């Protein structure tokens, strides 16, 4: 899905906190994350849809250039496709810290963001 308009990207407080925390261990996290944000802004839908969610949530792998192990050992970024021109970045975590995030936790983050 490519569009001519740029997509507005917003960030939950949780996402901002996660990036800030991960930056302490991984210096290049912002550089690693930027290509994903650029592609999302052009309207591209990346990653796999998370099943069992009321929201249109996608999970995408991002390579961690600090550990040199590829995307499978890198970061996971969850985002919510709120509308075709609006994306909410939900959370980000390192695969070495957490294997998966429960759907209930994602719902809680989004509920807090909406309020």
C-alpha positions in Angstrom: 0.0 0.0 0.0 1.8 3.1 -1.2 0.3 6.6 -0.9 1.4 10.0 -2.0 0.7 11.5 1.4 3.0 11.1 4.4 1.8 9.2 7.3 1.7 10.9 10.7 3.6 8.8 13.3 2.9 9.3 17.0 4.6 7.7 20.0 3.1 6.3 23.2 4.9 7.2 26.5 5.8 3.5 26.8 7.6 3.6 23.4 9.5 6.7 24.3 10.5 5.2 27.6 11.6 1.9 26.0 13.8 3.7 23.4 15.4 5.8 26.2 16.1 2.6 28.3 17.5 0.7 25.3 19.7 3.6 24.3 21.7 3.1 27.5 22.8 -0.3 26.2 22.7 0.1 22.5 24.2 3.3 21.1 22.9 2.9 17.5 19.3 2.2 18.4 18.0 5.5 16.9 20.0 4.9 13.7 18.6 1.3 13.5 15.1 2.5 14.0 15.1 5.4 11.5 14.8 3.3 8.3 11.6 1.7 9.7 10.1 5.1 10.6 11.0 6.4 7.1 9.3 3.4 5.4 6.2 3.7 7.6 5.9 7.4 6.9 5.7 6.6 3.2 2.6 4.4 3.8 4.3 1.0 3.7 2.8 -1.6 6.0 5.7 -3.7 7.5 5.8 -6.7 9.7 3.2 -9.3 10.7 -0.2 -8.6 12.0 -0.5 -9.6 15.7 -3.4 -12.1 16.0 -6.1 -11.9 18.7 -6.1 -8.1 19.0 -9.0 -5.7 18.7 -6.6 -3.2 17.2 -4.7 -3.4 13.9 -1.3 -4.1 15.5 1.8 -5.1 13.6 5.1 -6.5 14.9 8.2 -5.8 12.9 11.8 -7.0 13.4 14.6 -4.4 13.4 18.3 -5.3 13.2 20.4 -4.3 16.2 23.7 -3.1 14.6 25.3 -3.2 18.1 25.2 -7.0 18.4 25.9 -8.1 14.8 23.4 -11.0 14.9 20.8 -10.0 12.4 17.1 -9.2 12.7 16.2 -12.4 14.6 18.2 -11.3 17.6 17.5 -7.6 17.2 14.6 -5.5 18.3 10.8 -6.0 18.0 8.7 -2.9 17.4 4.9 -3.0 17.7 2.8 -0.3 16.0 -0.9 0.3 15.7 -2.3 1.3 12.3 -4.9 3.7 13.6 -5.9 5.0 10.2 -4.3 4.8 6.7 -2.5 8.1 7.5 -1.8 7.7 11.2 0.4 5.2 13.0 0.9 4.9 16.8 4.3 3.4 17.8 3.3 1.2 20.8 6.5 -0.4 22.2 10.0 -1.6 21.4 12.0 -4.3 23.1 15.2 -6.3 22.5 14.6 -9.9 21.7 17.4 -10.8 24.1 15.3 -9.2 27.0 11.9 -10.4 26.1 10.7 -13.2 23.8 7.2 -11.8 23.3 4.8 -9.3 24.8 1.3 -10.4 26.0 -1.7 -9.1 24.0 -3.2 -7.8 27.3 -0.1 -5.6 27.9 -0.4 -4.1 24.4 -4.1 -3.4 25.0 -3.2 -1.6 28.3 -0.6 0.5 26.6 -3.0 1.6 23.9 -5.8 2.2 26.4 -3.5 4.5 28.4 -2.4 6.3 25.2 -6.0 6.9 24.2 -6.8 8.5 27.5 
